[in-house]
């Protein structure tokens, strides 16, 4: 764990960003890049550099709370609203052994608390206890098939899909807030009808408020990853709708309404560390701050920002240690 002095230099909050599920979401990056239990083929943050399944402390909960409070104060001065405080870091948020403490410190702010997790540690009772402190939880399940899970999510070798599925069922009976699921559909990976039915049958057991079906809309870790076609999407929607009360797509662009606190470079680098931005969104953020586009060119030339193309669109991503784009 870093010293308190070094921790103070880290930008833990970013946004708010436009979220298709949570409105205006102030992101909380409680995990250093890129520490995760999975190395998903489609991950927008790139391949995992630090595979882990053991929970440990990262940033001091007090520091997390201070940065969130400071960010909210600056946003209020600019009349920027926040609907949720969302733990959506550069890795798996439940690897943070003090996630529950951070949630406790943020609760008095009176803003909804959300956590977006890959579900990999849900078998751990301490993880379930921490997550119960949130108001809204998104748990990922891309597939209920063992081989597909290993090929698509590329989990840490110590993980067991069966234990994860059992943990999901337990959590669904314990959690009193809003529980949603997300399934990322990748062409020729988990879009066969039999695979879709297996996943939908399992989701029927945990009864999420909504089951979201998403597709890779930002540059993935492996460039050969492709979106499913319209027929695959239609089949997935129909199969899931037979088992889950509400099914929604997360296939559209979320918009360009990213917020600025006035420090454009800091804002841009914080957002793009976990949320690659379209060129149009960068323009929008720049206009809000009255900043010239030359700062973007400078960040790119200095290697702090990466410009890349995906599906005919230009994206900007923060350069992180050992990020792979090829």
Backbone torsions as a table, in degrees:
resi	resn	phi	psi	omega
1	UNK	NA	143.3	-179.5
2	UNK	-72.3	157.6	174.4
3	UNK	-69.8	160.5	-178.4
4	UNK	-59.2	-38.6	-179.5
5	UNK	-63.6	-44.5	179.1
6	UNK	-67.2	-36.9	-179.9
7	UNK	-61.0	-36.4	-177.4
8	UNK	-60.6	-22.8	-177.7
9	UNK	-81.5	-13.2	-177.1
10	UNK	-81.0	140.0	175.4
11	UNK	-90.9	106.0	-174.5
12	UNK	-91.9	-27.8	-178.9
13	UNK	-106.0	155.0	175.7
14	UNK	-153.8	153.3	179.5
15	UNK	95.6	-154.8	13.5
16	UNK	-71.6	150.6	176.7
17	UNK	-110.8	154.2	177.3
18	UNK	-73.9	119.5	-179.4
19	UNK	-108.9	133.6	-179.9
20	UNK	-69.6	-15.2	-179.0
21	UNK	-111.4	-29.1	-169.3
22	UNK	-118.8	10.3	-178.6
23	UNK	75.2	-125.5	177.6
24	UNK	-97.5	110.6	-170.9
25	UNK	-109.4	122.0	174.5
26	UNK	-86.8	112.8	-175.5
27	UNK	-77.1	145.5	176.4
28	UNK	-124.1	115.9	-175.4
29	UNK	-99.1	82.4	-171.8
30	UNK	-89.8	7.1	179.8
31	UNK	-129.4	130.4	177.8
32	UNK	-64.1	153.5	-179.9
33	UNK	-72.4	151.1	-34.7
34	UNK	-109.1	99.1	-175.1
35	UNK	-100.9	116.0	-174.6
36	UNK	-152.5	164.4	177.3
37	UNK	-94.4	-12.1	177.3
38	UNK	-121.6	162.1	168.1
39	UNK	-135.1	70.1	-171.9
40	UNK	-61.6	142.9	180.0
41	UNK	-56.6	-33.3	-171.3
42	UNK	-100.1	4.0	-171.3
43	UNK	-57.7	129.5	-178.9
44	UNK	-73.2	-14.5	-179.2
45	UNK	-94.1	-3.7	179.2
46	UNK	99.2	-176.7	-179.1
47	UNK	-68.3	147.5	179.1
48	UNK	-71.6	132.3	178.8
49	UNK	-101.2	-23.0	179.3
50	UNK	-127.8	92.0	178.4
51	UNK	-76.5	132.3	-177.5
52	UNK	-155.1	152.2	172.3
53	UNK	-133.4	-6.7	179.7
54	UNK	-89.2	124.1	179.1
55	UNK	-70.1	141.2	176.5
56	UNK	-155.4	163.5	179.4
57	UNK	-74.5	143.1	175.1
58	UNK	-118.0	-91.5	179.4
59	UNK	-91.1	147.0	177.5
60	UNK	-61.4	130.7	178.4
61	UNK	-54.2	-35.7	177.8
62	UNK	-63.1	-38.0	177.6
63	UNK	-66.4	-43.5	177.6
64	UNK	-56.9	-48.0	-178.7
65	UNK	-63.3	-41.9	-179.7
66	UNK	-63.0	-43.8	-179.5
67	UNK	-65.7	-38.6	177.6
68	UNK	-64.8	-45.8	-179.7
69	UNK	-62.1	-42.8	178.8
70	UNK	-63.0	-41.7	-179.5
71	UNK	-63.8	-44.0	-179.7
72	UNK	-63.2	-40.2	179.1
73	UNK	-61.7	-45.0	178.5
74	UNK	-63.6	-39.2	-179.9
75	UNK	-68.0	-38.2	178.4
76	UNK	-63.9	-36.0	177.6
77	UNK	-62.5	-26.9	179.3
78	UNK	-100.9	10.7	179.9
79	UNK	59.5	34.4	176.9
80	UNK	-94.2	130.7	-177.5
81	UNK	-93.4	156.2	176.1
82	UNK	-133.4	125.6	179.8
83	UNK	-94.7	-35.0	-178.9
84	UNK	-142.5	148.5	167.8
85	UNK	-101.1	114.9	-167.5
86	UNK	-120.1	121.5	173.7
87	UNK	-79.2	102.7	-177.1
88	UNK	-144.8	75.1	-168.7
89	UNK	-89.1	-168.5	178.2
90	UNK	-78.8	14.6	-179.4
91	UNK	-166.9	-153.1	-178.6
92	UNK	-90.9	116.7	-173.6
93	UNK	-62.8	-27.4	-177.3
94	UNK	-77.6	-4.5	171.9
95	UNK	-68.8	-18.1	177.4
96	UNK	-76.3	111.5	-176.6
97	UNK	-69.7	-12.2	179.2
98	UNK	-112.3	24.6	177.1
99	UNK	-58.0	-43.2	180.0
100	UNK	-61.9	-38.7	178.2
101	UNK	-64.7	-40.7	178.5
102	UNK	-63.7	-41.9	178.3
103	UNK	-61.9	-40.9	178.6
104	UNK	-61.0	-42.0	-178.0
105	UNK	-70.3	-28.2	-177.8
106	UNK	-86.3	-20.2	-175.5
107	UNK	-56.6	-40.4	-179.6
108	UNK	-62.0	-14.2	179.2
109	UNK	-69.9	-16.8	175.9
110	UNK	74.7	19.1	177.7
111	UNK	-110.7	143.5	-178.9
112	UNK	-54.9	140.0	-179.7
113	UNK	-109.0	126.1	-177.6
114	UNK	-127.8	150.4	174.7
115	UNK	-134.8	130.0	176.5
116	UNK	-109.4	111.8	-171.5
117	UNK	-121.7	154.1	175.4
118	UNK	-87.5	2.8	175.0
119	UNK	74.6	-3.1	-170.0
120	UNK	-64.3	-24.9	-178.5
121	UNK	-109.2	14.4	-176.0
122	UNK	-66.9	-15.6	175.4
123	UNK	-69.9	-18.3	-177.7
124	UNK	-83.8	121.5	-177.8
125	UNK	-59.8	-33.9	180.0
126	UNK	-67.6	-33.3	176.4
127	UNK	-66.7	-45.0	179.9
128	UNK	-62.3	-37.8	179.1
129	UNK	-65.5	-41.0	178.8
130	UNK	-64.9	-45.9	-176.6
131	UNK	-64.8	-26.2	179.1
132	UNK	-64.6	-17.1	-179.8
133	UNK	-77.8	-13.6	-179.2
134	UNK	-85.8	165.4	178.0
135	UNK	-94.6	-27.8	-173.9
136	UNK	-142.9	128.6	-178.0
137	UNK	-129.1	131.9	171.2
138	UNK	-110.4	123.0	179.2
139	UNK	-115.4	129.6	-176.9
140	UNK	-86.3	139.0	167.8
141	UNK	-147.3	101.7	-178.6
142	UNK	-82.0	-25.9	-178.1
143	UNK	-164.5	153.1	174.3
144	UNK	-106.8	11.1	-179.3
145	UNK	-99.4	128.0	-174.4
146	UNK	-57.8	-51.3	-176.8
147	UNK	-65.3	-43.6	179.4
148	UNK	-62.5	-40.7	178.7
149	UNK	-58.2	-45.3	-179.4
150	UNK	-69.2	-36.8	-179.3
151	UNK	-74.4	-37.4	-173.9
152	UNK	-87.8	-47.2	-177.3
153	UNK	-91.8	-16.1	179.4
154	UNK	44.5	64.1	-175.1
155	UNK	-73.2	160.3	170.4
156	UNK	-55.1	141.1	-174.5
157	UNK	-60.0	-21.0	-177.8
158	UNK	-83.5	-10.0	-174.8
159	UNK	-80.0	150.1	178.2
160	UNK	-122.8	124.3	179.2
161	UNK	-63.2	-39.3	-179.6
162	UNK	-61.4	-41.3	178.3
163	UNK	-64.7	-38.1	178.4
164	UNK	-64.5	-45.3	179.7
165	UNK	-61.7	-41.5	178.3
166	UNK	-64.9	-38.8	178.2
167	UNK	-65.6	-37.3	177.3
168	UNK	-61.9	-42.5	178.7
169	UNK	-63.6	-44.9	179.3
170	UNK	-60.5	-46.8	-177.5
171	UNK	-63.4	-37.8	-178.7
172	UNK	-63.3	-25.6	178.5
173	UNK	-86.1	-17.4	-175.2
174	UNK	-100.2	-31.0	-171.3
175	UNK	-77.8	132.7	-177.6
176	UNK	-101.1	-8.3	-179.7
177	UNK	-88.3	-157.5	-179.9
178	UNK	-93.3	120.6	-179.3
179	UNK	-109.8	122.3	175.2
180	UNK	-122.9	161.5	176.5
181	UNK	-122.1	158.2	175.8
182	UNK	-134.5	132.6	177.6
183	UNK	-122.6	116.0	177.8
184	UNK	-85.2	122.2	-179.4
185	UNK	-96.9	123.2	-179.3
186	UNK	-121.2	130.1	-176.5
187	UNK	-52.1	129.8	176.6
188	UNK	61.3	20.5	176.4
189	UNK	-115.3	-56.5	-176.2
190	UNK	-134.8	28.0	-174.7
191	UNK	-108.7	4.9	174.6
192	UNK	-67.6	147.0	-174.6
193	UNK	-61.5	-38.6	179.7
194	UNK	-64.9	-39.5	177.2
195	UNK	-65.7	-42.8	179.5
196	UNK	-60.9	-41.8	-179.7
197	UNK	-66.6	-37.7	177.8
198	UNK	-62.8	-43.5	179.1
199	UNK	-66.8	-44.6	-179.7
200	UNK	-63.8	-39.2	178.1
201	UNK	-60.5	-39.3	178.6
202	UNK	-69.3	-44.4	-179.5
203	UNK	-59.3	-29.7	178.0
204	UNK	-61.0	-26.8	179.6
205	UNK	-73.0	-32.9	-175.6
206	UNK	-97.6	-8.1	172.1
207	UNK	48.8	61.6	178.3
208	UNK	-66.5	152.9	174.7
209	UNK	-58.7	-41.2	175.1
210	UNK	-143.2	145.4	171.1
211	UNK	-111.0	113.3	-178.7
212	UNK	-92.1	137.5	174.4
213	UNK	-110.9	119.7	-177.4
214	UNK	-119.6	165.4	176.8
215	UNK	-134.5	158.6	179.3
216	UNK	-66.5	107.9	180.0
217	UNK	-105.9	-6.8	178.1
218	UNK	-124.7	163.3	-177.1
219	UNK	-54.6	121.9	-177.5
220	UNK	-84.8	167.1	178.9
221	UNK	-60.3	-39.8	178.5
222	UNK	-111.5	116.7	-171.9
223	UNK	-64.8	-17.8	-180.0
224	UNK	-79.0	-8.8	178.0
225	UNK	-62.5	133.7	-178.4
226	UNK	-128.4	154.7	173.8
227	UNK	-70.0	150.2	171.9
228	UNK	-70.9	162.1	178.7
229	UNK	-83.6	175.7	-175.8
230	UNK	-60.1	-35.3	179.6
231	UNK	-65.8	-41.2	176.3
232	UNK	-59.9	-43.2	-179.5
233	UNK	-64.6	-42.1	179.7
234	UNK	-63.6	-41.8	178.9
235	UNK	-64.3	-44.8	-179.9
236	UNK	-59.9	-44.6	-179.4
237	UNK	-61.1	-45.1	-178.5
238	UNK	-65.5	-44.2	-179.1
239	UNK	-63.6	-45.6	-179.2
240	UNK	-67.5	-37.1	-178.0
241	UNK	-65.7	-23.7	177.2
242	UNK	-71.2	-21.7	-172.9
243	UNK	-114.7	-25.6	-175.4
244	UNK	-121.0	140.4	-174.3
245	UNK	-58.9	-47.9	-177.2
246	UNK	-128.8	124.6	178.4
247	UNK	-123.2	133.9	179.1
248	UNK	-135.8	148.0	174.2
249	UNK	-84.7	145.5	168.0
250	UNK	-119.1	64.1	-174.2
251	UNK	-113.7	-6.4	-178.3
252	UNK	-95.4	167.0	177.2
253	UNK	-77.7	136.6	-173.5
254	UNK	-80.2	-7.8	178.4
255	UNK	107.6	179.3	-174.7
256	UNK	-114.3	11.9	-171.5
257	UNK	-85.1	59.7	173.8
258	UNK	-79.0	144.6	-176.5
259	UNK	-95.3	152.1	177.1
260	UNK	-121.8	140.8	175.3
261	UNK	-96.8	0.6	-180.0
262	UNK	110.0	-23.5	177.2
263	UNK	-97.7	89.9	-170.6
264	UNK	-61.0	-47.3	-177.8
265	UNK	-60.3	-46.1	-179.7
266	UNK	-63.2	-44.1	179.7
267	UNK	-61.7	-48.0	-176.1
268	UNK	-63.9	-44.5	-179.4
269	UNK	-67.9	-34.8	178.8
270	UNK	-68.1	-44.1	-179.2
271	UNK	-66.6	-48.5	-173.8
272	UNK	-73.7	-8.9	174.4
273	UNK	-65.9	-29.6	-178.2
274	UNK	-128.5	-7.9	-173.3
275	UNK	-143.0	86.3	178.7
276	UNK	-51.8	135.5	-175.2
277	UNK	-109.2	137.0	171.8
278	UNK	-65.5	155.4	179.9
279	UNK	-57.7	-37.2	179.8
280	UNK	-64.8	-34.3	178.3
281	UNK	-69.6	-37.2	177.0
282	UNK	-64.2	-42.8	177.1
283	UNK	-58.1	-43.4	-178.3
284	UNK	-62.7	-45.1	179.8
285	UNK	-64.5	-40.3	-179.5
286	UNK	-62.8	-43.3	-179.8
287	UNK	-63.3	-38.0	178.6
288	UNK	-60.9	-37.4	-178.0
289	UNK	-89.5	-4.5	-178.5
290	UNK	62.7	37.1	-176.0
291	UNK	-107.1	142.8	-179.9
292	UNK	-75.2	146.6	-178.5
293	UNK	-60.9	-18.0	-177.7
294	UNK	-58.8	-26.1	179.7
295	UNK	-66.1	-33.4	177.0
296	UNK	-66.2	-45.6	178.1
297	UNK	-59.5	-38.2	179.4
298	UNK	-65.5	-44.5	179.8
299	UNK	-62.8	-37.4	177.8
300	UNK	-67.3	-45.7	-178.5
301	UNK	-66.3	-29.2	178.5
302	UNK	-81.9	-4.8	179.9
303	UNK	80.3	10.0	179.4
304	UNK	-83.7	-23.2	-177.2
305	UNK	-131.0	141.2	179.5
306	UNK	-112.3	132.6	175.0
307	UNK	-102.0	128.5	-176.7
308	UNK	-144.7	159.9	179.8
309	UNK	-111.2	142.3	176.1
310	UNK	-152.6	121.9	179.4
311	UNK	51.6	43.0	175.3
312	UNK	79.8	4.3	-179.7
313	UNK	-117.3	147.5	176.5
314	UNK	-92.8	130.2	179.1
315	UNK	-121.9	153.4	173.7
316	UNK	-120.0	131.9	-179.6
317	UNK	-129.3	145.2	174.9
318	UNK	-71.7	139.6	177.5
319	UNK	-76.0	119.8	179.8
320	UNK	-115.9	161.6	179.9
321	UNK	-55.7	125.4	175.5
322	UNK	57.5	31.1	173.4
323	UNK	-67.9	133.5	178.9
324	UNK	-113.9	131.4	179.6
325	UNK	-118.3	-12.6	-177.7
326	UNK	-79.8	NA	NA
